[in-house]
Structures are given as structure tokens and as C-alpha cells.
Amino acid sequence: MKKFIIAIAAVAMMTSCVSKKQYVALLNDYQSMTSKYNQSQVDLATAKANNKSLDDRLAEAKAQNASLTASLAALQGSLDASIKGGTANVSKLVDEINASNKYIKQLTDAKSKSDSLNLALTNKLTRSLSKEELKDVDVQVLKGVVYISLNDNMLYRSGSYEINSLAAETLSKIAKIITDYKDYDVLIEGNTDNVPISKTNIRNNWDLSCLRASSVVQELQTKYGVDPKRMTAGGRGEYNPVQANDTQLGREKNRRTQIIITPQLDQFMDLIDQSPAATE
């Protein structure tokens, strides 16, 4: 306002010494300058406002950048830790897989060796038996145990526990096997079908199975010199069938006597490598 009064006064003073034309020109100049001045004030205020906004935005951007930098550092640390831990976990997993593969290989090798041992032992135990005898004799090796299964029609008279004459040759060869491997225990086990026995001196199939096993034990002892201390006679009656009893063939398979030779596992190799020559 003060500047405006001074400007009016100056104009009044000039009107007394300048022409009207000059006065108008000066007045126009004054108005133009006033307008420019006012605009410059507006521009200055706007510039100051914009400058403050830019400062705020710059400060905000710097703060955000600092936060992002901290987050990035934290993520990098987590990533490094994860990579380190992941490497350890992967290494542990690889070790476990290798150990598992090694164990599987050992099991595979053991099974292959066991199958080979079983086959070799079976061949050695049966090589002295004729083709006719093999029809009534089944030899298996399961988990280190030798099972020699004899059909009842080879060993006993029908419905009886008395050893028949047909059994002599086969029992002599089995006795040879037993005596050759004198360190192994022998279980003679009788088995029957489920048809009830009708004999006055035999109560049931339990009795029959036990009496048949006892007959084989005594035959091996008295005629072939097998040490009785090594042998055990037992009967399982009709309760250990290998086939169903609803067919004649199944019943024939179930009527059997098993001679079970039980070597120790660490003696298995000796049983194969040191097997004495069989008598042909």
C-alpha cells in the first residue's frame, strides 16, 4: 500500500511537468509493471510451494530408499542363510540316499547270495537221490534251514506208523547226509491230513503224526547209526497243511514227514564248500 501511494504521488508530480501523452504512456508502463510485479509475487509463492513439495518428496523418497535398502539387506541375509542351510540339508540328504542305496545293494547282494547258497545246497543234498525217489522227496532250503519232506506212501504202511521196505534206500541216503553234517540238529516232524484215524491203538491224527516221527527217528538210530542226541521227534497232526484237504492230491501232500536240518548261518558256507562226495 505504501508503494502504491508513493507511485500515485510520483504520477501527480509528473502531471505538472509532462504532456498528457507522456502521462498516459507512463501510466500504462506503471500498470504493466504493477501487473508483472503481482504476477512475479504469485510465481514466487508458487515456486516456494513447489520447492517445499519437492523437498518433502525427496525426503520421503530418501526414507523409502533407506527402508528398501534395509529390507534388501535382511532378505540377502536370509537368502545367504537359506543357501547355507539348504546346502547342508542337500548334503545330508545325499548322504542318506547314498547310505540307503548302499543298504539296498547289500540286501540285494545278500538275497542273491542266499538264493545261490540255497540252490547249491539243495543240489548237493539231492544229487544222490534217483529220479524216482525225487518224486516222493522234496528238498528245500529256507533261511538257512534244510527241509526234507517225504511222502507217507514212501515211508509207512497204509494207515500205520510202521516203516515199510520201500523206505530203506531213501532213509539210508538221508542218514548219510545227516551223519556227514554231524554238527547240525535234526527234527523229525510228522504231518497228516484231516481225515480222522480209525485205529484202536491210535487215538487221533496227533498220535499218528507223533508215532510216525518216532518211527523214523528210531529207524535212523538203530539201522543207520545217527546219534539220537541230535534228533527230536515231533508231530503236528493235521494242523500244518501245505495244501487244502478238500482234494485227494491235497491230502496226499499233507500226509508227509519232514526231516528238518538246522545249521547255523555261519556254517552255511562250510556246508557247501566242504560237502563230502555222495555215494552214487
C-alpha positions as CSV (number, residue, x, y, z in Angstrom):
1,M,0.0,0.0,0.0
2,K,2.9,2.3,0.9
3,K,4.5,1.7,-2.5
4,F,1.2,2.4,-4.2
5,I,0.8,5.9,-2.5
6,I,4.4,6.8,-3.5
7,A,3.6,5.8,-7.1
8,I,0.5,8.0,-7.1
9,A,2.4,10.9,-5.7
10,A,5.1,10.5,-8.3
11,V,2.5,10.4,-11.1
12,A,0.8,13.6,-9.6
13,M,4.1,15.3,-9.6
14,M,4.9,14.3,-13.1
15,T,1.5,15.6,-14.5
16,S,2.6,19.1,-13.8
17,C,5.6,18.9,-15.9
18,V,4.8,16.3,-18.7
19,S,2.3,16.3,-21.5
20,K,-0.9,14.3,-21.4
21,K,0.5,11.9,-23.9
22,Q,3.6,11.3,-21.9
23,Y,1.5,10.9,-18.8
24,V,-0.7,8.2,-20.4
25,A,2.4,6.3,-21.6
26,L,3.9,6.5,-18.1
27,L,0.6,5.3,-16.6
28,N,0.5,2.4,-19.0
29,D,4.1,1.5,-18.1
30,Y,3.2,1.7,-14.5
31,Q,0.2,-0.6,-14.8
32,S,2.2,-3.1,-16.8
33,M,4.9,-3.1,-14.2
34,T,2.4,-3.5,-11.5
35,S,0.8,-6.4,-13.2
36,K,4.2,-8.0,-13.8
37,Y,5.1,-7.4,-10.2
38,N,2.0,-9.0,-8.9
39,Q,2.5,-12.0,-11.3
40,S,6.1,-12.3,-10.1
41,Q,4.8,-12.4,-6.5
42,V,2.4,-15.2,-7.4
43,D,5.1,-17.1,-9.3
44,L,7.4,-16.7,-6.3
45,A,4.8,-18.0,-3.9
46,T,4.1,-20.9,-6.3
47,A,7.8,-21.7,-6.7
48,K,8.3,-21.7,-2.9
49,A,5.3,-24.0,-2.5
50,N,6.6,-26.3,-5.2
51,N,10.1,-26.2,-3.7
52,K,8.7,-27.3,-0.4
53,S,6.7,-30.1,-2.0
54,L,9.9,-31.3,-3.8
55,D,11.8,-31.2,-0.5
56,D,9.1,-33.3,1.1
57,R,9.0,-35.7,-1.7
58,L,12.8,-36.0,-1.8
59,A,12.9,-36.7,2.0
60,E,10.1,-39.2,1.6
61,A,11.9,-40.9,-1.2
62,K,15.2,-41.0,0.8
63,A,13.3,-42.5,3.7
64,Q,11.7,-45.1,1.5
65,N,15.0,-45.9,-0.1
66,A,16.6,-46.4,3.3
67,S,13.8,-48.8,4.2
68,L,14.1,-50.7,1.0
69,T,17.9,-50.9,1.5
70,A,17.4,-52.3,5.0
71,S,14.8,-54.8,3.7
72,L,17.1,-55.8,0.9
73,A,20.0,-56.4,3.3
74,A,17.6,-58.5,5.5
75,L,16.5,-60.5,2.5
76,Q,20.1,-61.0,1.4
77,G,21.0,-62.3,4.9
78,S,18.0,-64.7,4.9
79,L,18.9,-65.9,1.4
80,D,22.6,-66.5,2.4
81,A,21.4,-68.4,5.5
82,S,18.9,-70.4,3.4
83,I,21.5,-71.2,0.8
84,K,24.0,-72.3,3.5
85,G,21.3,-74.3,5.4
86,G,20.0,-75.7,2.1
87,T,23.4,-76.8,1.1
88,A,23.8,-78.6,4.4
89,N,20.4,-80.2,4.1
90,V,21.1,-81.3,0.5
91,S,24.4,-82.7,1.6
92,K,22.7,-84.6,4.4
93,L,20.0,-85.9,2.0
94,V,22.6,-87.0,-0.5
95,D,24.4,-88.9,2.3
96,E,21.2,-90.6,3.4
97,I,20.3,-91.5,-0.2
98,N,23.8,-93.0,-0.7
99,A,23.5,-94.9,2.6
100,S,20.1,-96.2,1.6
101,N,21.4,-97.2,-1.9
102,K,24.3,-99.0,-0.2
103,Y,22.0,-100.8,2.2
104,I,19.7,-101.8,-0.7
105,K,22.7,-103.1,-2.6
106,Q,23.8,-105.1,0.4
107,L,20.3,-106.6,0.7
108,T,20.2,-107.4,-3.0
109,D,23.7,-109.0,-2.8
110,A,22.7,-110.9,0.3
111,K,19.5,-112.2,-1.3
112,S,21.3,-113.1,-4.4
113,K,24.0,-114.9,-2.4
114,S,21.3,-116.6,-0.2
115,D,19.4,-117.8,-3.3
116,S,22.7,-119.2,-4.7
117,L,23.6,-120.9,-1.5
118,N,20.1,-122.4,-1.2
119,L,20.2,-123.7,-4.7
120,A,23.7,-125.1,-4.3
121,L,22.9,-126.7,-1.0
122,T,19.6,-128.2,-2.5
123,N,21.6,-129.6,-5.4
124,K,24.2,-131.2,-3.1
125,L,21.5,-132.7,-0.9
126,T,19.5,-134.2,-3.7
127,R,22.2,-135.3,-6.1
128,S,22.4,-138.8,-4.5
129,L,18.6,-139.4,-5.0
130,S,17.2,-141.1,-8.0
131,K,14.6,-139.6,-10.3
132,E,12.0,-142.0,-8.8
133,E,13.0,-141.0,-5.3
134,L,12.8,-137.3,-6.1
135,K,9.1,-137.8,-6.9
136,D,8.4,-138.5,-3.3
137,V,11.2,-136.4,-1.7
138,D,11.1,-132.6,-1.7
139,V,14.2,-130.7,-0.5
140,Q,14.1,-127.0,0.2
141,V,16.4,-124.6,2.0
142,L,14.7,-121.7,3.6
143,K,16.5,-119.1,5.7
144,G,19.4,-121.4,6.5
145,V,17.1,-124.4,7.4
146,V,17.0,-127.6,5.3
147,Y,13.6,-129.2,4.9
148,I,13.5,-132.7,3.5
149,S,9.9,-133.7,3.0
150,L,9.0,-137.4,2.5
151,N,5.5,-138.6,1.3
152,D,3.9,-141.1,3.7
153,N,3.5,-143.7,1.0
154,M,7.2,-143.9,0.7
155,L,7.8,-144.5,4.4
156,Y,4.8,-146.2,6.0
157,R,2.3,-148.9,5.5
158,S,-1.2,-147.6,4.8
159,G,-2.8,-146.2,8.0
160,S,0.1,-147.2,10.0
161,Y,3.3,-145.8,11.6
162,E,5.4,-148.8,10.8
163,I,8.3,-148.2,8.3
164,N,7.9,-150.1,5.1
165,S,10.5,-151.8,3.0
166,L,10.4,-149.1,0.3
167,A,11.8,-146.5,2.7
168,A,15.1,-148.3,3.4
169,E,17.2,-147.0,0.5
170,T,15.9,-143.4,0.7
171,L,16.4,-143.3,4.5
172,S,19.9,-144.6,4.1
173,K,20.8,-141.7,1.9
174,I,19.2,-139.2,4.2
175,A,21.1,-140.8,7.1
176,K,24.3,-140.3,5.1
177,I,23.5,-136.6,4.8
178,I,22.7,-136.3,8.5
179,T,25.8,-138.1,9.6
180,D,28.1,-136.2,7.2
181,Y,27.0,-133.0,8.9
182,K,27.2,-134.1,12.4
183,D,27.2,-130.6,14.0
184,Y,23.6,-129.9,13.0
185,D,20.5,-130.7,14.9
186,V,17.7,-132.8,13.3
187,L,14.0,-132.5,13.9
188,I,11.8,-135.3,12.5
189,E,8.2,-133.9,12.2
190,G,5.1,-135.9,11.3
191,N,2.1,-134.4,9.5
192,T,-1.2,-135.8,8.5
193,D,-4.3,-134.8,6.5
194,N,-7.6,-134.0,8.3
195,V,-9.3,-137.4,7.8
196,P,-9.9,-139.0,11.2
197,I,-7.9,-142.1,12.0
198,S,-9.9,-145.2,12.9
199,K,-7.4,-147.5,14.7
200,T,-8.0,-148.9,18.2
201,N,-4.4,-148.3,19.2
202,I,-4.2,-144.7,17.7
203,R,-6.5,-142.1,19.2
204,N,-6.3,-139.4,16.5
205,N,-4.0,-137.7,14.0
206,W,-1.9,-136.2,16.7
207,D,-1.0,-139.6,17.8
208,L,-0.4,-140.8,14.3
209,S,1.9,-137.9,13.4
210,C,4.0,-138.4,16.6
211,L,4.2,-142.1,16.2
212,R,5.4,-141.8,12.6
213,A,8.1,-139.3,13.5
214,S,9.2,-141.6,16.3
215,S,9.4,-144.5,13.9
216,V,11.7,-142.5,11.6
217,V,13.9,-141.4,14.5
218,Q,14.3,-145.0,15.7
219,E,15.0,-146.2,12.2
220,L,17.8,-143.7,11.7
221,Q,19.2,-144.5,15.1
222,T,19.1,-148.3,15.0
223,K,19.7,-149.1,11.4
224,Y,21.9,-146.1,10.2
225,G,23.7,-145.1,13.3
226,V,22.5,-141.5,13.6
227,D,23.3,-140.1,17.1
228,P,19.9,-140.0,19.0
229,K,21.1,-136.9,20.9
230,R,20.9,-134.9,17.7
231,M,17.4,-135.9,16.9
232,T,14.0,-134.8,18.1
233,A,10.7,-136.5,17.1
234,G,7.6,-134.4,17.0
235,G,4.1,-134.4,15.5
236,R,1.9,-131.6,14.2
237,G,-1.2,-133.7,13.3
238,E,-3.4,-132.1,10.6
239,Y,-2.6,-128.6,11.7
240,N,0.3,-127.8,9.4
241,P,-1.1,-128.4,5.9
242,V,0.7,-127.4,2.8
243,Q,-2.4,-127.7,0.6
244,A,-6.2,-127.7,1.2
245,N,-7.6,-131.1,2.3
246,D,-10.6,-130.9,0.0
247,T,-8.9,-132.9,-2.8
248,Q,-7.2,-136.3,-2.8
249,L,-4.0,-134.7,-4.1
250,G,-4.0,-132.1,-1.4
251,R,-4.5,-134.7,1.3
252,E,-1.6,-136.7,-0.2
253,K,0.7,-133.7,0.0
254,N,-0.3,-133.0,3.6
255,R,0.5,-136.6,4.7
256,R,4.2,-136.2,5.0
257,T,7.2,-136.5,7.3
258,Q,9.7,-133.6,7.3
259,I,13.3,-134.0,8.3
260,I,14.5,-130.6,9.3
261,I,18.3,-130.0,9.5
262,T,19.2,-126.7,11.3
263,P,22.7,-125.5,10.6
264,Q,23.9,-122.2,12.0
265,L,24.1,-119.4,9.4
266,D,27.9,-119.0,9.8
267,Q,28.2,-122.7,9.0
268,F,26.3,-122.4,5.7
269,M,29.4,-121.9,3.6
270,D,31.1,-124.9,5.2
271,L,28.0,-127.0,4.3
272,I,28.5,-126.1,0.7
273,D,32.3,-125.8,0.2
274,Q,33.1,-128.9,2.3
275,S,30.2,-131.1,1.3
276,P,31.5,-134.7,1.1
277,A,31.1,-136.7,-2.0
278,A,27.8,-138.5,-2.2
279,T,27.6,-142.2,-2.8
280,E,26.2,-142.8,-6.2
